[in-house]
Amino acid sequence: MAMFSNWIRDAREHWKEHLPKMYSEYERNGVLQQKLEEAAEQTFDEVYDLERSGISPDEAWQMVRERYLFLPEEKPY
C-alpha cells in the first residue's frame, strides 16, 4: 500500500472535506482506511489497463481519478 500513500492521503483529505457524511460513516464503522485503499487499487488497475491500451499515463489518470479517489461532492440534502 506504500505505493499508493499519496493517493490515499489526497483522497482522505478530499473525502473529509467534500464527502463528510460518507467519511464519518466509514470512520464510525472502522472501514475508512480499507475504503481508501480499495479506491487507490481500483484507480491503479484502471489507469494501468488504459495505459496498456495506448492511452498516455496523464490522460489515463485524468479519466479515472474522479471515479474512486476524488468523488463528486455530496449533495447538501
Biopython code that builds the backbone (N, CA, C, O; Angstrom):
import numpy as np
from Bio.PDB.StructureBuilder import StructureBuilder

atoms = [
    (1, "MET", "N", (0.816, -1.195, 0.000)),
    (1, "MET", "CA", (0.000, 0.000, 0.000)),
    (1, "MET", "C", (0.862, 1.263, 0.000)),
    (1, "MET", "O", (0.359, 2.363, -0.229)),
    (2, "ALA", "N", (2.138, 1.102, 0.253)),
    (2, "ALA", "CA", (3.023, 2.270, 0.302)),
    (2, "ALA", "C", (3.050, 3.016, -1.022)),
    (2, "ALA", "O", (3.171, 4.241, -1.050)),
    (3, "MET", "N", (2.937, 2.268, -2.129)),
    (3, "MET", "CA", (2.996, 2.933, -3.426)),
    (3, "MET", "C", (1.778, 3.831, -3.663)),
    (3, "MET", "O", (1.820, 4.706, -4.527)),
    (4, "PHE", "N", (0.713, 3.629, -2.921)),
    (4, "PHE", "CA", (-0.499, 4.428, -3.064)),
    (4, "PHE", "C", (-0.645, 5.490, -1.974)),
    (4, "PHE", "O", (-1.681, 6.148, -1.886)),
    (5, "SER", "N", (0.379, 5.660, -1.151)),
    (5, "SER", "CA", (0.219, 6.513, 0.031)),
    (5, "SER", "C", (-0.175, 7.949, -0.319)),
    (5, "SER", "O", (-0.980, 8.546, 0.395)),
    (6, "ASN", "N", (0.362, 8.510, -1.380)),
    (6, "ASN", "CA", (-0.031, 9.873, -1.767)),
    (6, "ASN", "C", (-1.490, 9.926, -2.209)),
    (6, "ASN", "O", (-2.229, 10.836, -1.832)),
    (7, "TRP", "N", (-1.894, 8.952, -3.004)),
    (7, "TRP", "CA", (-3.291, 8.905, -3.453)),
    (7, "TRP", "C", (-4.230, 8.769, -2.260)),
    (7, "TRP", "O", (-5.251, 9.452, -2.185)),
    (8, "ILE", "N", (-3.882, 7.891, -1.334)),
    (8, "ILE", "CA", (-4.722, 7.663, -0.158)),
    (8, "ILE", "C", (-4.800, 8.926, 0.698)),
    (8, "ILE", "O", (-5.880, 9.300, 1.155)),
    (9, "ARG", "N", (-3.679, 9.572, 0.912)),
    (9, "ARG", "CA", (-3.661, 10.814, 1.687)),
    (9, "ARG", "C", (-4.538, 11.886, 1.023)),
    (9, "ARG", "O", (-5.343, 12.538, 1.688)),
    (10, "ASP", "N", (-4.374, 12.057, -0.284)),
    (10, "ASP", "CA", (-5.144, 13.070, -1.001)),
    (10, "ASP", "C", (-6.633, 12.741, -1.014)),
    (10, "ASP", "O", (-7.469, 13.632, -0.858)),
    (11, "ALA", "N", (-6.964, 11.476, -1.196)),
    (11, "ALA", "CA", (-8.369, 11.067, -1.193)),
    (11, "ALA", "C", (-8.976, 11.261, 0.191)),
    (11, "ALA", "O", (-10.119, 11.703, 0.312)),
    (12, "ARG", "N", (-8.215, 10.932, 1.241)),
    (12, "ARG", "CA", (-8.705, 11.120, 2.609)),
    (12, "ARG", "C", (-9.075, 12.586, 2.837)),
    (12, "ARG", "O", (-10.142, 12.880, 3.375)),
    (13, "GLU", "N", (-8.211, 13.490, 2.437)),
    (13, "GLU", "CA", (-8.478, 14.922, 2.599)),
    (13, "GLU", "C", (-9.700, 15.348, 1.783)),
    (13, "GLU", "O", (-10.544, 16.109, 2.256)),
    (14, "HIS", "N", (-9.778, 14.849, 0.559)),
    (14, "HIS", "CA", (-10.910, 15.183, -0.307)),
    (14, "HIS", "C", (-12.214, 14.666, 0.291)),
    (14, "HIS", "O", (-13.194, 15.405, 0.380)),
    (15, "TRP", "N", (-12.228, 13.413, 0.696)),
    (15, "TRP", "CA", (-13.445, 12.827, 1.260)),
    (15, "TRP", "C", (-13.871, 13.577, 2.521)),
    (15, "TRP", "O", (-15.057, 13.847, 2.713)),
    (16, "LYS", "N", (-12.925, 13.907, 3.365)),
    (16, "LYS", "CA", (-13.248, 14.595, 4.621)),
    (16, "LYS", "C", (-13.892, 15.952, 4.345)),
    (16, "LYS", "O", (-14.841, 16.347, 5.022)),
    (17, "GLU", "N", (-13.370, 16.655, 3.350)),
    (17, "GLU", "CA", (-13.888, 17.989, 3.037)),
    (17, "GLU", "C", (-15.171, 17.951, 2.203)),
    (17, "GLU", "O", (-16.111, 18.697, 2.476)),
    (18, "HIS", "N", (-15.210, 17.090, 1.195)),
    (18, "HIS", "CA", (-16.302, 17.125, 0.225)),
    (18, "HIS", "C", (-17.353, 16.035, 0.408)),
    (18, "HIS", "O", (-18.435, 16.114, -0.174)),
    (19, "LEU", "N", (-17.047, 15.031, 1.202)),
    (19, "LEU", "CA", (-17.960, 13.918, 1.447)),
    (19, "LEU", "C", (-18.029, 13.614, 2.944)),
    (19, "LEU", "O", (-17.774, 12.484, 3.358)),
    (20, "PRO", "N", (-18.368, 14.609, 3.750)),
    (20, "PRO", "CA", (-18.284, 14.422, 5.204)),
    (20, "PRO", "C", (-19.206, 13.327, 5.756)),
    (20, "PRO", "O", (-18.855, 12.665, 6.733)),
    (21, "LYS", "N", (-20.360, 13.135, 5.151)),
    (21, "LYS", "CA", (-21.263, 12.081, 5.640)),
    (21, "LYS", "C", (-20.661, 10.708, 5.388)),
    (21, "LYS", "O", (-20.615, 9.870, 6.289)),
    (22, "MET", "N", (-20.201, 10.478, 4.164)),
    (22, "MET", "CA", (-19.593, 9.200, 3.826)),
    (22, "MET", "C", (-18.339, 8.977, 4.674)),
    (22, "MET", "O", (-18.132, 7.888, 5.210)),
    (23, "TYR", "N", (-17.514, 10.004, 4.792)),
    (23, "TYR", "CA", (-16.287, 9.924, 5.576)),
    (23, "TYR", "C", (-16.599, 9.533, 7.020)),
    (23, "TYR", "O", (-15.978, 8.625, 7.572)),
    (24, "SER", "N", (-17.558, 10.220, 7.623)),
    (24, "SER", "CA", (-17.927, 9.936, 9.019)),
    (24, "SER", "C", (-18.467, 8.528, 9.188)),
    (24, "SER", "O", (-18.154, 7.842, 10.161)),
    (25, "GLU", "N", (-19.283, 8.105, 8.227)),
    (25, "GLU", "CA", (-19.847, 6.751, 8.306)),
    (25, "GLU", "C", (-18.750, 5.702, 8.215)),
    (25, "GLU", "O", (-18.730, 4.757, 9.004)),
    (26, "TYR", "N", (-17.841, 5.857, 7.265)),
    (26, "TYR", "CA", (-16.736, 4.908, 7.131)),
    (26, "TYR", "C", (-15.863, 4.910, 8.383)),
    (26, "TYR", "O", (-15.438, 3.854, 8.853)),
    (27, "GLU", "N", (-15.603, 6.084, 8.913)),
    (27, "GLU", "CA", (-14.775, 6.196, 10.121)),
    (27, "GLU", "C", (-15.476, 5.531, 11.305)),
    (27, "GLU", "O", (-14.853, 4.790, 12.064)),
    (28, "ARG", "N", (-16.762, 5.797, 11.458)),
    (28, "ARG", "CA", (-17.547, 5.227, 12.555)),
    (28, "ARG", "C", (-17.583, 3.699, 12.474)),
    (28, "ARG", "O", (-17.549, 3.012, 13.495)),
    (29, "ASN", "N", (-17.652, 3.179, 11.244)),
    (29, "ASN", "CA", (-17.721, 1.728, 11.056)),
    (29, "ASN", "C", (-16.346, 1.064, 10.993)),
    (29, "ASN", "O", (-16.249, -0.153, 10.840)),
    (30, "GLY", "N", (-15.291, 1.859, 11.111)),
    (30, "GLY", "CA", (-13.944, 1.303, 11.120)),
    (30, "GLY", "C", (-13.454, 0.804, 9.774)),
    (30, "GLY", "O", (-12.572, -0.052, 9.720)),
    (31, "VAL", "N", (-14.011, 1.324, 8.681)),
    (31, "VAL", "CA", (-13.625, 0.851, 7.353)),
    (31, "VAL", "C", (-13.011, 1.945, 6.479)),
    (31, "VAL", "O", (-12.787, 1.724, 5.289)),
    (32, "LEU", "N", (-12.739, 3.102, 7.042)),
    (32, "LEU", "CA", (-12.234, 4.218, 6.247)),
    (32, "LEU", "C", (-10.941, 3.859, 5.523)),
    (32, "LEU", "O", (-10.844, 4.052, 4.312)),
    (33, "GLN", "N", (-9.959, 3.345, 6.234)),
    (33, "GLN", "CA", (-8.683, 3.003, 5.602)),
    (33, "GLN", "C", (-8.877, 1.946, 4.526)),
    (33, "GLN", "O", (-8.274, 2.033, 3.456)),
    (34, "GLN", "N", (-9.699, 0.962, 4.794)),
    (34, "GLN", "CA", (-9.967, -0.093, 3.807)),
    (34, "GLN", "C", (-10.579, 0.506, 2.540)),
    (34, "GLN", "O", (-10.168, 0.162, 1.432)),
    (35, "LYS", "N", (-11.549, 1.390, 2.697)),
    (35, "LYS", "CA", (-12.207, 2.014, 1.546)),
    (35, "LYS", "C", (-11.234, 2.880, 0.757)),
    (35, "LYS", "O", (-11.280, 2.904, -0.473)),
    (36, "LEU", "N", (-10.361, 3.586, 1.452)),
    (36, "LEU", "CA", (-9.353, 4.398, 0.771)),
    (36, "LEU", "C", (-8.386, 3.518, -0.022)),
    (36, "LEU", "O", (-8.039, 3.839, -1.159)),
    (37, "GLU", "N", (-7.959, 2.421, 0.575)),
    (37, "GLU", "CA", (-7.056, 1.503, -0.113)),
    (37, "GLU", "C", (-7.726, 0.875, -1.325)),
    (37, "GLU", "O", (-7.103, 0.732, -2.377)),
    (38, "GLU", "N", (-8.992, 0.499, -1.182)),
    (38, "GLU", "CA", (-9.724, -0.064, -2.309)),
    (38, "GLU", "C", (-9.844, 0.951, -3.452)),
    (38, "GLU", "O", (-9.695, 0.593, -4.621)),
    (39, "ALA", "N", (-10.110, 2.201, -3.117)),
    (39, "ALA", "CA", (-10.219, 3.250, -4.127)),
    (39, "ALA", "C", (-8.890, 3.423, -4.862)),
    (39, "ALA", "O", (-8.869, 3.586, -6.082)),
    (40, "ALA", "N", (-7.791, 3.389, -4.125)),
    (40, "ALA", "CA", (-6.470, 3.525, -4.750)),
    (40, "ALA", "C", (-6.169, 2.336, -5.651)),
    (40, "ALA", "O", (-5.644, 2.506, -6.752)),
    (41, "GLU", "N", (-6.497, 1.143, -5.194)),
    (41, "GLU", "CA", (-6.255, -0.058, -6.006)),
    (41, "GLU", "C", (-7.091, -0.049, -7.281)),
    (41, "GLU", "O", (-6.592, -0.386, -8.354)),
    (42, "GLN", "N", (-8.358, 0.335, -7.168)),
    (42, "GLN", "CA", (-9.220, 0.394, -8.346)),
    (42, "GLN", "C", (-8.709, 1.441, -9.335)),
    (42, "GLN", "O", (-8.724, 1.223, -10.547)),
    (43, "THR", "N", (-8.260, 2.567, -8.811)),
    (43, "THR", "CA", (-7.703, 3.613, -9.669)),
    (43, "THR", "C", (-6.474, 3.083, -10.399)),
    (43, "THR", "O", (-6.349, 3.239, -11.613)),
    (44, "PHE", "N", (-5.579, 2.465, -9.662)),
    (44, "PHE", "CA", (-4.369, 1.915, -10.271)),
    (44, "PHE", "C", (-4.707, 0.907, -11.363)),
    (44, "PHE", "O", (-4.152, 0.967, -12.459)),
    (45, "ASP", "N", (-5.609, -0.010, -11.068)),
    (45, "ASP", "CA", (-5.966, -1.045, -12.035)),
    (45, "ASP", "C", (-6.508, -0.443, -13.332)),
    (45, "ASP", "O", (-6.127, -0.868, -14.422)),
    (46, "GLU", "N", (-7.392, 0.541, -13.214)),
    (46, "GLU", "CA", (-7.968, 1.142, -14.412)),
    (46, "GLU", "C", (-6.951, 1.981, -15.171)),
    (46, "GLU", "O", (-6.915, 1.947, -16.401)),
    (47, "VAL", "N", (-6.124, 2.734, -14.451)),
    (47, "VAL", "CA", (-5.079, 3.517, -15.115)),
    (47, "VAL", "C", (-4.133, 2.576, -15.864)),
    (47, "VAL", "O", (-3.763, 2.839, -17.009)),
    (48, "TYR", "N", (-3.753, 1.501, -15.223)),
    (48, "TYR", "CA", (-2.852, 0.526, -15.843)),
    (48, "TYR", "C", (-3.466, -0.051, -17.113)),
    (48, "TYR", "O", (-2.802, -0.134, -18.146)),
    (49, "ASP", "N", (-4.734, -0.449, -17.035)),
    (49, "ASP", "CA", (-5.410, -1.013, -18.208)),
    (49, "ASP", "C", (-5.488, -0.005, -19.348)),
    (49, "ASP", "O", (-5.276, -0.361, -20.507)),
    (50, "LEU", "N", (-5.788, 1.233, -19.032)),
    (50, "LEU", "CA", (-5.860, 2.267, -20.064)),
    (50, "LEU", "C", (-4.491, 2.514, -20.688)),
    (50, "LEU", "O", (-4.386, 2.687, -21.902)),
    (51, "GLU", "N", (-3.453, 2.531, -19.874)),
    (51, "GLU", "CA", (-2.103, 2.714, -20.410)),
    (51, "GLU", "C", (-1.728, 1.571, -21.339)),
    (51, "GLU", "O", (-1.104, 1.790, -22.377)),
    (52, "ARG", "N", (-2.100, 0.372, -20.976)),
    (52, "ARG", "CA", (-1.808, -0.799, -21.819)),
    (52, "ARG", "C", (-2.544, -0.719, -23.151)),
    (52, "ARG", "O", (-2.100, -1.290, -24.147)),
    (53, "SER", "N", (-3.673, -0.007, -23.166)),
    (53, "SER", "CA", (-4.426, 0.120, -24.418)),
    (53, "SER", "C", (-3.928, 1.291, -25.266)),
    (53, "SER", "O", (-4.483, 1.568, -26.329)),
    (54, "GLY", "N", (-2.869, 1.987, -24.792)),
    (54, "GLY", "CA", (-2.253, 3.027, -25.583)),
    (54, "GLY", "C", (-2.524, 4.449, -25.137)),
    (54, "GLY", "O", (-2.063, 5.393, -25.778)),
    (55, "ILE", "N", (-3.257, 4.622, -24.061)),
    (55, "ILE", "CA", (-3.552, 5.963, -23.555)),
    (55, "ILE", "C", (-2.382, 6.424, -22.681)),
    (55, "ILE", "O", (-1.809, 5.635, -21.930)),
    (56, "SER", "N", (-2.041, 7.690, -22.786)),
    (56, "SER", "CA", (-0.909, 8.212, -22.011)),
    (56, "SER", "C", (-1.211, 8.143, -20.520)),
    (56, "SER", "O", (-2.376, 8.183, -20.124)),
    (57, "PRO", "N", (-0.180, 8.040, -19.692)),
    (57, "PRO", "CA", (-0.398, 7.980, -18.245)),
    (57, "PRO", "C", (-1.185, 9.175, -17.711)),
    (57, "PRO", "O", (-2.074, 9.005, -16.877)),
    (58, "ASP", "N", (-0.870, 10.371, -18.176)),
    (58, "ASP", "CA", (-1.581, 11.555, -17.695)),
    (58, "ASP", "C", (-3.050, 11.530, -18.103)),
    (58, "ASP", "O", (-3.930, 11.844, -17.301)),
    (59, "GLU", "N", (-3.308, 11.159, -19.337)),
    (59, "GLU", "CA", (-4.696, 11.086, -19.804)),
    (59, "GLU", "C", (-5.469, 10.007, -19.047)),
    (59, "GLU", "O", (-6.627, 10.211, -18.686)),
    (60, "ALA", "N", (-4.837, 8.868, -18.809)),
    (60, "ALA", "CA", (-5.480, 7.788, -18.057)),
    (60, "ALA", "C", (-5.815, 8.251, -16.641)),
    (60, "ALA", "O", (-6.906, 7.983, -16.138)),
    (61, "TRP", "N", (-4.873, 8.947, -15.999)),
    (61, "TRP", "CA", (-5.100, 9.478, -14.651)),
    (61, "TRP", "C", (-6.285, 10.434, -14.655)),
    (61, "TRP", "O", (-7.152, 10.352, -13.785)),
    (62, "GLN", "N", (-6.328, 11.338, -15.627)),
    (62, "GLN", "CA", (-7.428, 12.302, -15.714)),
    (62, "GLN", "C", (-8.772, 11.601, -15.908)),
    (62, "GLN", "O", (-9.792, 12.063, -15.398)),
    (63, "MET", "N", (-8.776, 10.506, -16.630)),
    (63, "MET", "CA", (-10.011, 9.780, -16.900)),
    (63, "MET", "C", (-10.535, 9.030, -15.683)),
    (63, "MET", "O", (-11.744, 8.867, -15.525)),
    (64, "VAL", "N", (-9.637, 8.577, -14.831)),
    (64, "VAL", "CA", (-10.016, 7.646, -13.765)),
    (64, "VAL", "C", (-10.106, 8.267, -12.378)),
    (64, "VAL", "O", (-10.905, 7.809, -11.562)),
    (65, "ARG", "N", (-9.331, 9.270, -12.091)),
    (65, "ARG", "CA", (-9.186, 9.756, -10.713)),
    (65, "ARG", "C", (-10.481, 10.143, -10.024)),
    (65, "ARG", "O", (-10.582, 10.017, -8.804)),
    (66, "GLU", "N", (-11.474, 10.612, -10.769)),
    (66, "GLU", "CA", (-12.733, 11.034, -10.146)),
    (66, "GLU", "C", (-13.731, 9.885, -9.978)),
    (66, "GLU", "O", (-14.812, 10.079, -9.423)),
    (67, "ARG", "N", (-13.379, 8.717, -10.446)),
    (67, "ARG", "CA", (-14.262, 7.554, -10.262)),
    (67, "ARG", "C", (-14.155, 6.968, -8.856)),
    (67, "ARG", "O", (-15.135, 6.455, -8.316)),
    (68, "TYR", "N", (-12.970, 7.047, -8.270)),
    (68, "TYR", "CA", (-12.742, 6.379, -6.986)),
    (68, "TYR", "C", (-12.134, 7.286, -5.923)),
    (68, "TYR", "O", (-12.554, 7.249, -4.766)),
    (69, "LEU", "N", (-11.153, 8.097, -6.300)),
    (69, "LEU", "CA", (-10.426, 8.896, -5.317)),
    (69, "LEU", "C", (-11.072, 10.242, -5.037)),
    (69, "LEU", "O", (-11.240, 10.626, -3.880)),
    (70, "PHE", "N", (-11.428, 10.950, -6.077)),
    (70, "PHE", "CA", (-11.934, 12.314, -5.939)),
    (70, "PHE", "C", (-13.387, 12.377, -6.395)),
    (70, "PHE", "O", (-13.722, 12.974, -7.417)),
    (71, "LEU", "N", (-14.223, 11.743, -5.602)),
    (71, "LEU", "CA", (-15.646, 11.629, -5.911)),
    (71, "LEU", "C", (-16.319, 12.999, -5.866)),
    (71, "LEU", "O", (-15.841, 13.917, -5.200)),
    (72, "PRO", "N", (-17.447, 13.123, -6.595)),
    (72, "PRO", "CA", (-18.179, 14.396, -6.553)),
    (72, "PRO", "C", (-18.648, 14.739, -5.147)),
    (72, "PRO", "O", (-18.880, 13.860, -4.317)),
    (73, "GLU", "N", (-18.778, 15.994, -4.909)),
    (73, "GLU", "CA", (-19.205, 16.499, -3.603)),
    (73, "GLU", "C", (-20.611, 15.983, -3.257)),
    (73, "GLU", "O", (-21.475, 15.851, -4.124)),
    (74, "GLU", "N", (-20.806, 15.702, -1.978)),
    (74, "GLU", "CA", (-22.122, 15.254, -1.505)),
    (74, "GLU", "C", (-23.151, 16.352, -1.694)),
    (74, "GLU", "O", (-22.846, 17.542, -1.613)),
    (75, "LYS", "N", (-24.362, 15.926, -1.946)),
    (75, "LYS", "CA", (-25.477, 16.883, -2.012)),
    (75, "LYS", "C", (-25.786, 17.366, -0.598)),
    (75, "LYS", "O", (-25.682, 16.594, 0.355)),
    (76, "PRO", "N", (-26.163, 18.632, -0.455)),
    (76, "PRO", "CA", (-26.397, 19.178, 0.898)),
    (76, "PRO", "C", (-27.654, 18.654, 1.569)),
    (76, "PRO", "O", (-27.841, 18.908, 2.759)),
    (77, "TYR", "N", (-28.509, 17.950, 0.887)),
    (77, "TYR", "CA", (-29.763, 17.462, 1.488)),
    (77, "TYR", "C", (-29.725, 16.004, 1.795)),
    (77, "TYR", "O", (-30.703, 15.454, 2.301)),
]
sb = StructureBuilder()
sb.init_structure("model")
sb.init_model(0)
sb.init_chain("A")
sb.init_seg("    ")
for serial, (resi, resn, name, xyz) in enumerate(atoms, 1):
    if name == "N":
        sb.init_residue(resn, " ", resi, " ")
    sb.init_atom(name, np.array(xyz, "f"), 0.0, 1.0, " ", f" {name:<3s}", serial, name[0])
structure = sb.get_structure()
